[in-house]
Each structure stands twice: as structure tokens, then as C-alpha cells.
């Protein structure tokens, strides 16, 4: 059953039926009740495009995903975020449009989307320190929410972010309290805003305890299992290897664990690991007892909240800019323990 068939059944125009279903005041109450009753009896549900013709809204949210040679956005973390955002859209009667674009064509893609008006709002993923998309979407007057923040942008915009600074400061301090002084940071790419904040928090925690930064214990790479494995293996071969690793992703942590075990060491006894983003739908951190000590922040919940914030902006553009910070919880697992005796200078 589509709008045309329903209109023919009711012997009314498609415009009248659409307006009746969407609550327009120029349709009489008697007609509205009749249309809604018949629509329910025939199990008619308007799709987003048909509804858009009547309301002037596309009822679609856009996600523009850069296909980059430097940073891969599509990974298990992204999948959880999209699942969360999609559930928020569905509950509000919206659909999702995902567009892939190379780095050099992003501006054109955004301008084309805004010109066509085939979405009502956009979620911006993976912000950099000086992200140009924020100024562009502000200029285009397209409602948007940034998942994360851009520290060097001073124009007002809406964002939702995990408190990366507090999470990584707390994680570093936890390892320091266990007696670790050789703590390695396995970070993401540090032109990304979240990775910059994590490094600064790690640096601040070490400095506060009078410990210098050691570049040999700092890694800034794409967060993959293989990068975690190879980088950790290289660090474990140092004359003064790390006794603990702080990783930016569960995926990286799996690689670090593989490296530790490959050289005959035991996690939690010989070398400790703290990870981040361990609450993923298809990559759980153990069953009853967490495998990894972690700074836990649900990516799926972040997707839900980002979607809800964007829908609020679409309904009331004057409501913005909206800001929300999600605090991470420190979860104690079996991957951390006191620094082994005689290992720290």
C-alpha cells in the first residue's frame, strides 16, 4: 500500500491524504479522522520521502564518511556508533544516508547535499584540531552535531564528546599508583582532536609525578591490531621496556596483548594494559570478569545521544549550540597489577 493507492481508495487527492496524516490544520477534523482510520486498517505507513513531500523535510540524517589514506573511519567502533544513532533516528521516524567520499572531495559533497536538501541534518565524524567542516556547515546553515570536538575552532557549534582528558589522566594515574614509571602510550593519530587530548592528559599525569616524557614509549598510529602488535613488540625490546601500556582502543589492546604473550610475558603480572572503548557490541571485554582494565564509555550510547541532539536541533534550530560530555568509567580487569620489582629506574 502506497500513498497513491490509499488516495484512490479514499477518493481524495494525494496532497489531502498527506496533509491529513501529517496533522496540517487546513484539513478538517472529520477528514483527518477518516484518513487515519483507513490508513490504520490498511496498514499504511508513509515512507520518509513521501512524508518529506508534505512536510518540506527529508526525514533523513546524513553521515559523510571520508575514505582517507591517513585515517580509516569504518571500523567496529564506528559500527557501534552508527547502530546507536540509527536507533534514535528510527524512533523519530527518520532514515539514515551514508555517503563515502575521498578527502579532497568533502567540501563538494557537503555543498551538493545541502543544495539538494535530501537530508535534514548531518553528523560530523572524526574531527581534527582545525576541522574545516564546522565552518562550512555553519555557512551552509545545515543543522549538524560533531561527534567529538575541534579544539582550535572558536565559532559556536553543537557537539557530543567523551571526556578524553579526564579518562586518560585517570588511567595514567592509576598505573602510576601501582608503581609503574615506564608507561607506554599507544595513541591514535594525533592530528585527530581526541588523540591530542589523550596525549596531553597522559603528559600532564607524568609531569605531575616528576616523570619525563620518553618518545620511545609514545606511539601515534591508526588504531589497528597489527599496529598495536608491531609497536608494542618494538617497545618490549628496549633496554628499559615499558611495564605498562595505555591504549586508545580495544582493537589496539588486542595487538599489544599478542606482543606481550609472544615474548613470554604474562599480562597483569609482568606487563599491565589499560584500554579505552571496551564496551563494543561485537567485541566484548570478557564475560563475567573484564579481561582488560578499561576507561569505559559506550560508543553505542554516544550514537544515540548524538542522534537525539541533532533531532532536537532540526525540530528547533534556535536551541543550539548544544554540548554534551560523556564521562568514562574506570573498569578494573585482570590486565593490570603492581609494577614488577626491579623493572623501574
Buried (B, 14 or more C-beta within 10 A) or exposed (E): EEBEEBBEBBEBEBBBBBBBBEEBEEBEEEBBEBBBEBBEEEEBEBEBEBBBBBBEBBBBBBBBBBEBEEBBBEBBBBBBBBBBBBBBBEEBEBBBBEBEBEEEEBEEBBBEBBEEEBBBBBBBBBBBBEBEBBBBBBEBEBBBBBBBBBBEBEEEBBBBBBBBBBBBBBBBBBBBEBBBBBBBBBBBBBEBBBBBBBBBBBBBBBEEEEBEEBEBBBBBBBBBBBBBBBBBBEBBEEEBBBBBBBBBBBBBBBBBBBBBEEEEBEBBEBBBBBBBBBBBEEBEBEEEEBBBBBBBBBBBBBBBBBBBBBBBBBEEEEEBBBBBEBEBEBBEBBBBBEBBEEBBE
